């Protein structure tokens, strides 16, 4: 399992308080990050530019199954966290078991809540809480052809073409 960036919510709440005292900008995103690809890296890089500390919450395996179906995740949480640990733009990682990060966002109240371009601002979980606390939601444009769903579809098509 991952190590030096992995945090509990309690740890992040303490870190968040210290960052507030230092007037540091906290950026937050969440996702399954099952098949990590260049679209994710682009979002992470752009998100990190929006603040001082970048927190990424990662769905645990059971919540991925509820969201994406029984065939997912392709990679278990430990492997996903290990890969995410290696991304320098990410400062902290937080696994979570719920289908949405609503509770985490309401507790942390990041200054910037980031989602990829496949989301509309009004659909973003936690938008209301973040904006009421003076923060903002930023949608980072989706890079064409670089979504996990599109990659999975290409893999399926490739396998079917070989039959």
Phi and psi in radians as a Rosetta constraint file:
Dihedral C 1 N 2 CA 2 C 2 CIRCULARHARMONIC -1.171 0.35
Dihedral N 2 CA 2 C 2 N 3 CIRCULARHARMONIC 3.005 0.35
Dihedral C 2 N 3 CA 3 C 3 CIRCULARHARMONIC -2.410 0.35
Dihedral N 3 CA 3 C 3 N 4 CIRCULARHARMONIC -1.491 0.35
Dihedral C 3 N 4 CA 4 C 4 CIRCULARHARMONIC -1.175 0.35
Dihedral N 4 CA 4 C 4 N 5 CIRCULARHARMONIC -0.301 0.35
Dihedral C 4 N 5 CA 5 C 5 CIRCULARHARMONIC -1.788 0.35
Dihedral N 5 CA 5 C 5 N 6 CIRCULARHARMONIC -0.172 0.35
Dihedral C 5 N 6 CA 6 C 6 CIRCULARHARMONIC -1.277 0.35
Dihedral N 6 CA 6 C 6 N 7 CIRCULARHARMONIC 2.251 0.35
Dihedral C 6 N 7 CA 7 C 7 CIRCULARHARMONIC -2.310 0.35
Dihedral N 7 CA 7 C 7 N 8 CIRCULARHARMONIC 2.771 0.35
Dihedral C 7 N 8 CA 8 C 8 CIRCULARHARMONIC -1.625 0.35
Dihedral N 8 CA 8 C 8 N 9 CIRCULARHARMONIC 2.903 0.35
Dihedral C 8 N 9 CA 9 C 9 CIRCULARHARMONIC -1.100 0.35
Dihedral N 9 CA 9 C 9 N 10 CIRCULARHARMONIC -0.699 0.35
Dihedral C 9 N 10 CA 10 C 10 CIRCULARHARMONIC -1.040 0.35
Dihedral N 10 CA 10 C 10 N 11 CIRCULARHARMONIC -0.749 0.35
Dihedral C 10 N 11 CA 11 C 11 CIRCULARHARMONIC -1.082 0.35
Dihedral N 11 CA 11 C 11 N 12 CIRCULARHARMONIC -0.768 0.35
Dihedral C 11 N 12 CA 12 C 12 CIRCULARHARMONIC -1.143 0.35
Dihedral N 12 CA 12 C 12 N 13 CIRCULARHARMONIC -0.604 0.35
Dihedral C 12 N 13 CA 13 C 13 CIRCULARHARMONIC -1.122 0.35
Dihedral N 13 CA 13 C 13 N 14 CIRCULARHARMONIC -0.695 0.35
Dihedral C 13 N 14 CA 14 C 14 CIRCULARHARMONIC -1.155 0.35
Dihedral N 14 CA 14 C 14 N 15 CIRCULARHARMONIC -0.765 0.35
Dihedral C 14 N 15 CA 15 C 15 CIRCULARHARMONIC -1.075 0.35
Dihedral N 15 CA 15 C 15 N 16 CIRCULARHARMONIC -0.748 0.35
Dihedral C 15 N 16 CA 16 C 16 CIRCULARHARMONIC -1.048 0.35
Dihedral N 16 CA 16 C 16 N 17 CIRCULARHARMONIC -0.753 0.35
Dihedral C 16 N 17 CA 17 C 17 CIRCULARHARMONIC -1.066 0.35
Dihedral N 17 CA 17 C 17 N 18 CIRCULARHARMONIC -0.763 0.35
Dihedral C 17 N 18 CA 18 C 18 CIRCULARHARMONIC -1.115 0.35
Dihedral N 18 CA 18 C 18 N 19 CIRCULARHARMONIC -0.716 0.35
Dihedral C 18 N 19 CA 19 C 19 CIRCULARHARMONIC -1.130 0.35
Dihedral N 19 CA 19 C 19 N 20 CIRCULARHARMONIC -0.631 0.35
Dihedral C 19 N 20 CA 20 C 20 CIRCULARHARMONIC -1.070 0.35
Dihedral N 20 CA 20 C 20 N 21 CIRCULARHARMONIC -0.784 0.35
Dihedral C 20 N 21 CA 21 C 21 CIRCULARHARMONIC -1.059 0.35
Dihedral N 21 CA 21 C 21 N 22 CIRCULARHARMONIC -0.543 0.35
Dihedral C 21 N 22 CA 22 C 22 CIRCULARHARMONIC -1.561 0.35
Dihedral N 22 CA 22 C 22 N 23 CIRCULARHARMONIC 0.055 0.35
Dihedral C 22 N 23 CA 23 C 23 CIRCULARHARMONIC 1.000 0.35
Dihedral N 23 CA 23 C 23 N 24 CIRCULARHARMONIC 0.609 0.35
Dihedral C 23 N 24 CA 24 C 24 CIRCULARHARMONIC -1.525 0.35
Dihedral N 24 CA 24 C 24 N 25 CIRCULARHARMONIC 2.521 0.35
Dihedral C 24 N 25 CA 25 C 25 CIRCULARHARMONIC -1.584 0.35
Dihedral N 25 CA 25 C 25 N 26 CIRCULARHARMONIC 2.165 0.35
Dihedral C 25 N 26 CA 26 C 26 CIRCULARHARMONIC -1.780 0.35
Dihedral N 26 CA 26 C 26 N 27 CIRCULARHARMONIC 2.224 0.35
Dihedral C 26 N 27 CA 27 C 27 CIRCULARHARMONIC -1.937 0.35
Dihedral N 27 CA 27 C 27 N 28 CIRCULARHARMONIC 2.461 0.35
Dihedral C 27 N 28 CA 28 C 28 CIRCULARHARMONIC -2.381 0.35
Dihedral N 28 CA 28 C 28 N 29 CIRCULARHARMONIC 2.453 0.35
Dihedral C 28 N 29 CA 29 C 29 CIRCULARHARMONIC -2.518 0.35
Dihedral N 29 CA 29 C 29 N 30 CIRCULARHARMONIC 2.986 0.35
Dihedral C 29 N 30 CA 30 C 30 CIRCULARHARMONIC -2.595 0.35
Dihedral N 30 CA 30 C 30 N 31 CIRCULARHARMONIC 2.851 0.35
Dihedral C 30 N 31 CA 31 C 31 CIRCULARHARMONIC 2.960 0.35
Dihedral N 31 CA 31 C 31 N 32 CIRCULARHARMONIC -3.128 0.35
Dihedral C 31 N 32 CA 32 C 32 CIRCULARHARMONIC -1.449 0.35
Dihedral N 32 CA 32 C 32 N 33 CIRCULARHARMONIC -0.716 0.35
Dihedral C 32 N 33 CA 33 C 33 CIRCULARHARMONIC 0.888 0.35
Dihedral N 33 CA 33 C 33 N 34 CIRCULARHARMONIC 0.849 0.35
Dihedral C 33 N 34 CA 34 C 34 CIRCULARHARMONIC -1.344 0.35
Dihedral N 34 CA 34 C 34 N 35 CIRCULARHARMONIC -1.007 0.35
Dihedral C 34 N 35 CA 35 C 35 CIRCULARHARMONIC -1.832 0.35
Dihedral N 35 CA 35 C 35 N 36 CIRCULARHARMONIC 1.617 0.35
Dihedral C 35 N 36 CA 36 C 36 CIRCULARHARMONIC -1.192 0.35
Dihedral N 36 CA 36 C 36 N 37 CIRCULARHARMONIC 2.339 0.35
Dihedral C 36 N 37 CA 37 C 37 CIRCULARHARMONIC -2.525 0.35
Dihedral N 37 CA 37 C 37 N 38 CIRCULARHARMONIC 3.118 0.35
Dihedral C 37 N 38 CA 38 C 38 CIRCULARHARMONIC -1.091 0.35
Dihedral N 38 CA 38 C 38 N 39 CIRCULARHARMONIC -0.468 0.35
Dihedral C 38 N 39 CA 39 C 39 CIRCULARHARMONIC -1.096 0.35
Dihedral N 39 CA 39 C 39 N 40 CIRCULARHARMONIC -0.711 0.35
Dihedral C 39 N 40 CA 40 C 40 CIRCULARHARMONIC -1.126 0.35
Dihedral N 40 CA 40 C 40 N 41 CIRCULARHARMONIC -0.788 0.35
Dihedral C 40 N 41 CA 41 C 41 CIRCULARHARMONIC -1.053 0.35
Dihedral N 41 CA 41 C 41 N 42 CIRCULARHARMONIC -0.721 0.35
Dihedral C 41 N 42 CA 42 C 42 CIRCULARHARMONIC -1.038 0.35
Dihedral N 42 CA 42 C 42 N 43 CIRCULARHARMONIC -0.819 0.35
Dihedral C 42 N 43 CA 43 C 43 CIRCULARHARMONIC -1.088 0.35
Dihedral N 43 CA 43 C 43 N 44 CIRCULARHARMONIC -0.776 0.35
Dihedral C 43 N 44 CA 44 C 44 CIRCULARHARMONIC -1.052 0.35
Dihedral N 44 CA 44 C 44 N 45 CIRCULARHARMONIC -0.784 0.35
Dihedral C 44 N 45 CA 45 C 45 CIRCULARHARMONIC -1.104 0.35
Dihedral N 45 CA 45 C 45 N 46 CIRCULARHARMONIC -0.797 0.35
Dihedral C 45 N 46 CA 46 C 46 CIRCULARHARMONIC -1.176 0.35
Dihedral N 46 CA 46 C 46 N 47 CIRCULARHARMONIC -0.675 0.35
Dihedral C 46 N 47 CA 47 C 47 CIRCULARHARMONIC -1.095 0.35
Dihedral N 47 CA 47 C 47 N 48 CIRCULARHARMONIC -0.778 0.35
Dihedral C 47 N 48 CA 48 C 48 CIRCULARHARMONIC -1.054 0.35
Dihedral N 48 CA 48 C 48 N 49 CIRCULARHARMONIC -0.569 0.35
Dihedral C 48 N 49 CA 49 C 49 CIRCULARHARMONIC -1.155 0.35
Dihedral N 49 CA 49 C 49 N 50 CIRCULARHARMONIC -0.310 0.35
Dihedral C 49 N 50 CA 50 C 50 CIRCULARHARMONIC -1.487 0.35
Dihedral N 50 CA 50 C 50 N 51 CIRCULARHARMONIC -0.084 0.35
Dihedral C 50 N 51 CA 51 C 51 CIRCULARHARMONIC -2.895 0.35
Dihedral N 51 CA 51 C 51 N 52 CIRCULARHARMONIC -2.873 0.35
Dihedral C 51 N 52 CA 52 C 52 CIRCULARHARMONIC -1.707 0.35
Dihedral N 52 CA 52 C 52 N 53 CIRCULARHARMONIC -0.612 0.35
Dihedral C 52 N 53 CA 53 C 53 CIRCULARHARMONIC -2.304 0.35
Dihedral N 53 CA 53 C 53 N 54 CIRCULARHARMONIC 2.284 0.35
Dihedral C 53 N 54 CA 54 C 54 CIRCULARHARMONIC -2.020 0.35
Dihedral N 54 CA 54 C 54 N 55 CIRCULARHARMONIC 2.087 0.35
Dihedral C 54 N 55 CA 55 C 55 CIRCULARHARMONIC -1.893 0.35
Dihedral N 55 CA 55 C 55 N 56 CIRCULARHARMONIC 2.314 0.35
Dihedral C 55 N 56 CA 56 C 56 CIRCULARHARMONIC -2.116 0.35
Dihedral N 56 CA 56 C 56 N 57 CIRCULARHARMONIC 2.100 0.35
Dihedral C 56 N 57 CA 57 C 57 CIRCULARHARMONIC -1.662 0.35
Dihedral N 57 CA 57 C 57 N 58 CIRCULARHARMONIC 2.389 0.35
Dihedral C 57 N 58 CA 58 C 58 CIRCULARHARMONIC -2.147 0.35
Dihedral N 58 CA 58 C 58 N 59 CIRCULARHARMONIC 2.217 0.35
Dihedral C 58 N 59 CA 59 C 59 CIRCULARHARMONIC -1.095 0.35
Dihedral N 59 CA 59 C 59 N 60 CIRCULARHARMONIC 2.325 0.35
Dihedral C 59 N 60 CA 60 C 60 CIRCULARHARMONIC -1.241 0.35
Dihedral N 60 CA 60 C 60 N 61 CIRCULARHARMONIC 2.909 0.35
Dihedral C 60 N 61 CA 61 C 61 CIRCULARHARMONIC -0.966 0.35
Dihedral N 61 CA 61 C 61 N 62 CIRCULARHARMONIC -0.810 0.35
Dihedral C 61 N 62 CA 62 C 62 CIRCULARHARMONIC -1.110 0.35
Dihedral N 62 CA 62 C 62 N 63 CIRCULARHARMONIC -0.682 0.35
Dihedral C 62 N 63 CA 63 C 63 CIRCULARHARMONIC -1.227 0.35
Dihedral N 63 CA 63 C 63 N 64 CIRCULARHARMONIC -0.557 0.35
Dihedral C 63 N 64 CA 64 C 64 CIRCULARHARMONIC -1.089 0.35
Dihedral N 64 CA 64 C 64 N 65 CIRCULARHARMONIC -0.769 0.35
Dihedral C 64 N 65 CA 65 C 65 CIRCULARHARMONIC -1.037 0.35
Dihedral N 65 CA 65 C 65 N 66 CIRCULARHARMONIC -0.729 0.35
Dihedral C 65 N 66 CA 66 C 66 CIRCULARHARMONIC -1.122 0.35
Dihedral N 66 CA 66 C 66 N 67 CIRCULARHARMONIC -0.628 0.35
Dihedral C 66 N 67 CA 67 C 67 CIRCULARHARMONIC -1.448 0.35
Dihedral N 67 CA 67 C 67 N 68 CIRCULARHARMONIC -0.793 0.35
Dihedral C 67 N 68 CA 68 C 68 CIRCULARHARMONIC -1.816 0.35
Dihedral N 68 CA 68 C 68 N 69 CIRCULARHARMONIC -0.234 0.35
Dihedral C 68 N 69 CA 69 C 69 CIRCULARHARMONIC 1.920 0.35
Dihedral N 69 CA 69 C 69 N 70 CIRCULARHARMONIC 2.922 0.35
Dihedral C 69 N 70 CA 70 C 70 CIRCULARHARMONIC -1.116 0.35
Dihedral N 70 CA 70 C 70 N 71 CIRCULARHARMONIC -0.402 0.35
Dihedral C 70 N 71 CA 71 C 71 CIRCULARHARMONIC -1.407 0.35
Dihedral N 71 CA 71 C 71 N 72 CIRCULARHARMONIC -0.049 0.35
Dihedral C 71 N 72 CA 72 C 72 CIRCULARHARMONIC -2.083 0.35
Dihedral N 72 CA 72 C 72 N 73 CIRCULARHARMONIC 2.709 0.35
Dihedral C 72 N 73 CA 73 C 73 CIRCULARHARMONIC -1.332 0.35
Dihedral N 73 CA 73 C 73 N 74 CIRCULARHARMONIC 2.731 0.35
Dihedral C 73 N 74 CA 74 C 74 CIRCULARHARMONIC -1.289 0.35
Dihedral N 74 CA 74 C 74 N 75 CIRCULARHARMONIC -0.716 0.35
Dihedral C 74 N 75 CA 75 C 75 CIRCULARHARMONIC -1.937 0.35
Dihedral N 75 CA 75 C 75 N 76 CIRCULARHARMONIC 2.311 0.35
Dihedral C 75 N 76 CA 76 C 76 CIRCULARHARMONIC -1.174 0.35
Dihedral N 76 CA 76 C 76 N 77 CIRCULARHARMONIC 2.830 0.35
Dihedral C 76 N 77 CA 77 C 77 CIRCULARHARMONIC -0.867 0.35
Dihedral N 77 CA 77 C 77 N 78 CIRCULARHARMONIC -0.823 0.35
Dihedral C 77 N 78 CA 78 C 78 CIRCULARHARMONIC -0.988 0.35
Dihedral N 78 CA 78 C 78 N 79 CIRCULARHARMONIC -0.722 0.35
Dihedral C 78 N 79 CA 79 C 79 CIRCULARHARMONIC -1.239 0.35
Dihedral N 79 CA 79 C 79 N 80 CIRCULARHARMONIC -0.687 0.35
Dihedral C 79 N 80 CA 80 C 80 CIRCULARHARMONIC -1.107 0.35
Dihedral N 80 CA 80 C 80 N 81 CIRCULARHARMONIC -0.747 0.35
Dihedral C 80 N 81 CA 81 C 81 CIRCULARHARMONIC -1.139 0.35
Dihedral N 81 CA 81 C 81 N 82 CIRCULARHARMONIC -0.671 0.35
Dihedral C 81 N 82 CA 82 C 82 CIRCULARHARMONIC -1.060 0.35
Dihedral N 82 CA 82 C 82 N 83 CIRCULARHARMONIC -0.745 0.35
Dihedral C 82 N 83 CA 83 C 83 CIRCULARHARMONIC -1.173 0.35
Dihedral N 83 CA 83 C 83 N 84 CIRCULARHARMONIC -0.795 0.35
Dihedral C 83 N 84 CA 84 C 84 CIRCULARHARMONIC -1.099 0.35
Dihedral N 84 CA 84 C 84 N 85 CIRCULARHARMONIC -0.577 0.35
Dihedral C 84 N 85 CA 85 C 85 CIRCULARHARMONIC -0.987 0.35
Dihedral N 85 CA 85 C 85 N 86 CIRCULARHARMONIC -0.557 0.35
Dihedral C 85 N 86 CA 86 C 86 CIRCULARHARMONIC -1.419 0.35
Dihedral N 86 CA 86 C 86 N 87 CIRCULARHARMONIC -0.093 0.35
Dihedral C 86 N 87 CA 87 C 87 CIRCULARHARMONIC -1.547 0.35
Dihedral N 87 CA 87 C 87 N 88 CIRCULARHARMONIC 2.006 0.35
Dihedral C 87 N 88 CA 88 C 88 CIRCULARHARMONIC -1.138 0.35
Dihedral N 88 CA 88 C 88 N 89 CIRCULARHARMONIC -0.451 0.35
Dihedral C 88 N 89 CA 89 C 89 CIRCULARHARMONIC -1.236 0.35
Dihedral N 89 CA 89 C 89 N 90 CIRCULARHARMONIC -0.335 0.35
Dihedral C 89 N 90 CA 90 C 90 CIRCULARHARMONIC -1.551 0.35
Dihedral N 90 CA 90 C 90 N 91 CIRCULARHARMONIC 2.208 0.35
Dihedral C 90 N 91 CA 91 C 91 CIRCULARHARMONIC -1.649 0.35
Dihedral N 91 CA 91 C 91 N 92 CIRCULARHARMONIC -0.688 0.35
Dihedral C 91 N 92 CA 92 C 92 CIRCULARHARMONIC -2.435 0.35
Dihedral N 92 CA 92 C 92 N 93 CIRCULARHARMONIC 2.528 0.35
Dihedral C 92 N 93 CA 93 C 93 CIRCULARHARMONIC -2.098 0.35
Dihedral N 93 CA 93 C 93 N 94 CIRCULARHARMONIC 2.445 0.35
Dihedral C 93 N 94 CA 94 C 94 CIRCULARHARMONIC -2.393 0.35
Dihedral N 94 CA 94 C 94 N 95 CIRCULARHARMONIC 1.901 0.35
Dihedral C 94 N 95 CA 95 C 95 CIRCULARHARMONIC -1.261 0.35
Dihedral N 95 CA 95 C 95 N 96 CIRCULARHARMONIC 2.547 0.35
Dihedral C 95 N 96 CA 96 C 96 CIRCULARHARMONIC -2.503 0.35
Dihedral N 96 CA 96 C 96 N 97 CIRCULARHARMONIC 2.629 0.35
Dihedral C 96 N 97 CA 97 C 97 CIRCULARHARMONIC -1.706 0.35
Dihedral N 97 CA 97 C 97 N 98 CIRCULARHARMONIC -0.300 0.35
Dihedral C 97 N 98 CA 98 C 98 CIRCULARHARMONIC -1.283 0.35
Dihedral N 98 CA 98 C 98 N 99 CIRCULARHARMONIC 2.859 0.35
Dihedral C 98 N 99 CA 99 C 99 CIRCULARHARMONIC -1.267 0.35
Dihedral N 99 CA 99 C 99 N 100 CIRCULARHARMONIC -0.500 0.35
Dihedral C 99 N 100 CA 100 C 100 CIRCULARHARMONIC -2.204 0.35
Dihedral N 100 CA 100 C 100 N 101 CIRCULARHARMONIC 2.784 0.35
Dihedral C 100 N 101 CA 101 C 101 CIRCULARHARMONIC -1.585 0.35
Dihedral N 101 CA 101 C 101 N 102 CIRCULARHARMONIC 0.392 0.35
Dihedral C 101 N 102 CA 102 C 102 CIRCULARHARMONIC -0.865 0.35
Dihedral N 102 CA 102 C 102 N 103 CIRCULARHARMONIC -0.892 0.35
Dihedral C 102 N 103 CA 103 C 103 CIRCULARHARMONIC -1.095 0.35
Dihedral N 103 CA 103 C 103 N 104 CIRCULARHARMONIC -0.710 0.35
Dihedral C 103 N 104 CA 104 C 104 CIRCULARHARMONIC -1.159 0.35
Dihedral N 104 CA 104 C 104 N 105 CIRCULARHARMONIC -0.817 0.35
Dihedral C 104 N 105 CA 105 C 105 CIRCULARHARMONIC -1.097 0.35
Dihedral N 105 CA 105 C 105 N 106 CIRCULARHARMONIC -0.757 0.35
Dihedral C 105 N 106 CA 106 C 106 CIRCULARHARMONIC -1.085 0.35
Dihedral N 106 CA 106 C 106 N 107 CIRCULARHARMONIC -0.565 0.35
Dihedral C 106 N 107 CA 107 C 107 CIRCULARHARMONIC -1.383 0.35
Dihedral N 107 CA 107 C 107 N 108 CIRCULARHARMONIC -0.778 0.35
Dihedral C 107 N 108 CA 108 C 108 CIRCULARHARMONIC -1.396 0.35
Dihedral N 108 CA 108 C 108 N 109 CIRCULARHARMONIC -0.579 0.35
Dihedral C 108 N 109 CA 109 C 109 CIRCULARHARMONIC 0.767 0.35
Dihedral N 109 CA 109 C 109 N 110 CIRCULARHARMONIC 1.169 0.35
Dihedral C 109 N 110 CA 110 C 110 CIRCULARHARMONIC -1.098 0.35
Dihedral N 110 CA 110 C 110 N 111 CIRCULARHARMONIC 2.738 0.35
Dihedral C 110 N 111 CA 111 C 111 CIRCULARHARMONIC -1.280 0.35
Dihedral N 111 CA 111 C 111 N 112 CIRCULARHARMONIC -0.582 0.35
Dihedral C 111 N 112 CA 112 C 112 CIRCULARHARMONIC -2.326 0.35
Dihedral N 112 CA 112 C 112 N 113 CIRCULARHARMONIC 2.182 0.35
Dihedral C 112 N 113 CA 113 C 113 CIRCULARHARMONIC -1.881 0.35
Dihedral N 113 CA 113 C 113 N 114 CIRCULARHARMONIC 2.101 0.35
Dihedral C 113 N 114 CA 114 C 114 CIRCULARHARMONIC -1.962 0.35
Dihedral N 114 CA 114 C 114 N 115 CIRCULARHARMONIC 2.420 0.35
Dihedral C 114 N 115 CA 115 C 115 CIRCULARHARMONIC -2.420 0.35
Dihedral N 115 CA 115 C 115 N 116 CIRCULARHARMONIC 2.808 0.35
Dihedral C 115 N 116 CA 116 C 116 CIRCULARHARMONIC -1.350 0.35
Dihedral N 116 CA 116 C 116 N 117 CIRCULARHARMONIC 2.889 0.35
Dihedral C 116 N 117 CA 117 C 117 CIRCULARHARMONIC -1.106 0.35
Dihedral N 117 CA 117 C 117 N 118 CIRCULARHARMONIC -0.139 0.35
Dihedral C 117 N 118 CA 118 C 118 CIRCULARHARMONIC -1.412 0.35
Dihedral N 118 CA 118 C 118 N 119 CIRCULARHARMONIC 0.030 0.35
Dihedral C 118 N 119 CA 119 C 119 CIRCULARHARMONIC -1.896 0.35
Dihedral N 119 CA 119 C 119 N 120 CIRCULARHARMONIC 2.492 0.35
Dihedral C 119 N 120 CA 120 C 120 CIRCULARHARMONIC -1.627 0.35
Dihedral N 120 CA 120 C 120 N 121 CIRCULARHARMONIC 2.515 0.35
Dihedral C 120 N 121 CA 121 C 121 CIRCULARHARMONIC -0.905 0.35
Dihedral N 121 CA 121 C 121 N 122 CIRCULARHARMONIC -0.688 0.35
Dihedral C 121 N 122 CA 122 C 122 CIRCULARHARMONIC -1.236 0.35
Dihedral N 122 CA 122 C 122 N 123 CIRCULARHARMONIC -0.226 0.35
Dihedral C 122 N 123 CA 123 C 123 CIRCULARHARMONIC -1.600 0.35
Dihedral N 123 CA 123 C 123 N 124 CIRCULARHARMONIC -0.208 0.35
Dihedral C 123 N 124 CA 124 C 124 CIRCULARHARMONIC -1.246 0.35
Dihedral N 124 CA 124 C 124 N 125 CIRCULARHARMONIC 2.096 0.35
Dihedral C 124 N 125 CA 125 C 125 CIRCULARHARMONIC -1.130 0.35
Dihedral N 125 CA 125 C 125 N 126 CIRCULARHARMONIC 2.286 0.35
Dihedral C 125 N 126 CA 126 C 126 CIRCULARHARMONIC 1.620 0.35
Dihedral N 126 CA 126 C 126 N 127 CIRCULARHARMONIC -0.108 0.35
Dihedral C 126 N 127 CA 127 C 127 CIRCULARHARMONIC -0.936 0.35
Dihedral N 127 CA 127 C 127 N 128 CIRCULARHARMONIC -0.854 0.35
Dihedral C 127 N 128 CA 128 C 128 CIRCULARHARMONIC -1.038 0.35
Dihedral N 128 CA 128 C 128 N 129 CIRCULARHARMONIC -0.858 0.35
Dihedral C 128 N 129 CA 129 C 129 CIRCULARHARMONIC -1.085 0.35
Dihedral N 129 CA 129 C 129 N 130 CIRCULARHARMONIC -0.775 0.35
Dihedral C 129 N 130 CA 130 C 130 CIRCULARHARMONIC -1.122 0.35
Dihedral N 130 CA 130 C 130 N 131 CIRCULARHARMONIC -0.803 0.35
Dihedral C 130 N 131 CA 131 C 131 CIRCULARHARMONIC -1.184 0.35
Dihedral N 131 CA 131 C 131 N 132 CIRCULARHARMONIC -0.655 0.35
Dihedral C 131 N 132 CA 132 C 132 CIRCULARHARMONIC -1.111 0.35
Dihedral N 132 CA 132 C 132 N 133 CIRCULARHARMONIC -0.494 0.35
Dihedral C 132 N 133 CA 133 C 133 CIRCULARHARMONIC -1.538 0.35
Dihedral N 133 CA 133 C 133 N 134 CIRCULARHARMONIC 0.079 0.35
Dihedral C 133 N 134 CA 134 C 134 CIRCULARHARMONIC 1.665 0.35
Dihedral N 134 CA 134 C 134 N 135 CIRCULARHARMONIC 0.058 0.35
Dihedral C 134 N 135 CA 135 C 135 CIRCULARHARMONIC -1.551 0.35
Dihedral N 135 CA 135 C 135 N 136 CIRCULARHARMONIC -3.025 0.35
Dihedral C 135 N 136 CA 136 C 136 CIRCULARHARMONIC -2.472 0.35
Dihedral N 136 CA 136 C 136 N 137 CIRCULARHARMONIC 2.773 0.35
Dihedral C 136 N 137 CA 137 C 137 CIRCULARHARMONIC -1.864 0.35
Dihedral N 137 CA 137 C 137 N 138 CIRCULARHARMONIC 2.319 0.35
Dihedral C 137 N 138 CA 138 C 138 CIRCULARHARMONIC -2.148 0.35
Dihedral N 138 CA 138 C 138 N 139 CIRCULARHARMONIC 2.221 0.35
Dihedral C 138 N 139 CA 139 C 139 CIRCULARHARMONIC -1.749 0.35
Dihedral N 139 CA 139 C 139 N 140 CIRCULARHARMONIC 2.084 0.35
Dihedral C 139 N 140 CA 140 C 140 CIRCULARHARMONIC -1.615 0.35
Dihedral N 140 CA 140 C 140 N 141 CIRCULARHARMONIC 2.193 0.35
Dihedral C 140 N 141 CA 141 C 141 CIRCULARHARMONIC -0.926 0.35
Dihedral N 141 CA 141 C 141 N 142 CIRCULARHARMONIC 2.447 0.35
Dihedral C 141 N 142 CA 142 C 142 CIRCULARHARMONIC -1.329 0.35
Dihedral N 142 CA 142 C 142 N 143 CIRCULARHARMONIC 2.257 0.35
Dihedral C 142 N 143 CA 143 C 143 CIRCULARHARMONIC -1.416 0.35
Dihedral N 143 CA 143 C 143 N 144 CIRCULARHARMONIC 2.193 0.35
Dihedral C 143 N 144 CA 144 C 144 CIRCULARHARMONIC -0.988 0.35
Dihedral N 144 CA 144 C 144 N 145 CIRCULARHARMONIC 2.312 0.35
Dihedral C 144 N 145 CA 145 C 145 CIRCULARHARMONIC 1.370 0.35
Dihedral N 145 CA 145 C 145 N 146 CIRCULARHARMONIC 0.083 0.35
Dihedral C 145 N 146 CA 146 C 146 CIRCULARHARMONIC -2.107 0.35
Dihedral N 146 CA 146 C 146 N 147 CIRCULARHARMONIC 0.954 0.35
Dihedral C 146 N 147 CA 147 C 147 CIRCULARHARMONIC -2.082 0.35
Dihedral N 147 CA 147 C 147 N 148 CIRCULARHARMONIC 2.660 0.35
Dihedral C 147 N 148 CA 148 C 148 CIRCULARHARMONIC -1.025 0.35
Dihedral N 148 CA 148 C 148 N 149 CIRCULARHARMONIC -0.752 0.35
Dihedral C 148 N 149 CA 149 C 149 CIRCULARHARMONIC -1.064 0.35
Dihedral N 149 CA 149 C 149 N 150 CIRCULARHARMONIC -0.732 0.35
Dihedral C 149 N 150 CA 150 C 150 CIRCULARHARMONIC -1.148 0.35
Dihedral N 150 CA 150 C 150 N 151 CIRCULARHARMONIC -0.672 0.35
Dihedral C 150 N 151 CA 151 C 151 CIRCULARHARMONIC -1.157 0.35
Dihedral N 151 CA 151 C 151 N 152 CIRCULARHARMONIC -0.776 0.35
Dihedral C 151 N 152 CA 152 C 152 CIRCULARHARMONIC -1.042 0.35
Dihedral N 152 CA 152 C 152 N 153 CIRCULARHARMONIC -0.753 0.35
Dihedral C 152 N 153 CA 153 C 153 CIRCULARHARMONIC -1.080 0.35
Dihedral N 153 CA 153 C 153 N 154 CIRCULARHARMONIC -0.724 0.35
Dihedral C 153 N 154 CA 154 C 154 CIRCULARHARMONIC -1.108 0.35
Dihedral N 154 CA 154 C 154 N 155 CIRCULARHARMONIC -0.684 0.35
Dihedral C 154 N 155 CA 155 C 155 CIRCULARHARMONIC -1.107 0.35
Dihedral N 155 CA 155 C 155 N 156 CIRCULARHARMONIC -0.792 0.35
Dihedral C 155 N 156 CA 156 C 156 CIRCULARHARMONIC -1.080 0.35
Dihedral N 156 CA 156 C 156 N 157 CIRCULARHARMONIC -0.811 0.35
Dihedral C 156 N 157 CA 157 C 157 CIRCULARHARMONIC -1.067 0.35
Dihedral N 157 CA 157 C 157 N 158 CIRCULARHARMONIC -0.726 0.35
Dihedral C 157 N 158 CA 158 C 158 CIRCULARHARMONIC -1.086 0.35
Dihedral N 158 CA 158 C 158 N 159 CIRCULARHARMONIC -0.757 0.35
Dihedral C 158 N 159 CA 159 C 159 CIRCULARHARMONIC -1.136 0.35
Dihedral N 159 CA 159 C 159 N 160 CIRCULARHARMONIC -0.716 0.35
Dihedral C 159 N 160 CA 160 C 160 CIRCULARHARMONIC -1.177 0.35
Dihedral N 160 CA 160 C 160 N 161 CIRCULARHARMONIC -0.609 0.35
Dihedral C 160 N 161 CA 161 C 161 CIRCULARHARMONIC -1.189 0.35
Dihedral N 161 CA 161 C 161 N 162 CIRCULARHARMONIC -0.398 0.35
Dihedral C 161 N 162 CA 162 C 162 CIRCULARHARMONIC -1.494 0.35
Dihedral N 162 CA 162 C 162 N 163 CIRCULARHARMONIC -0.143 0.35
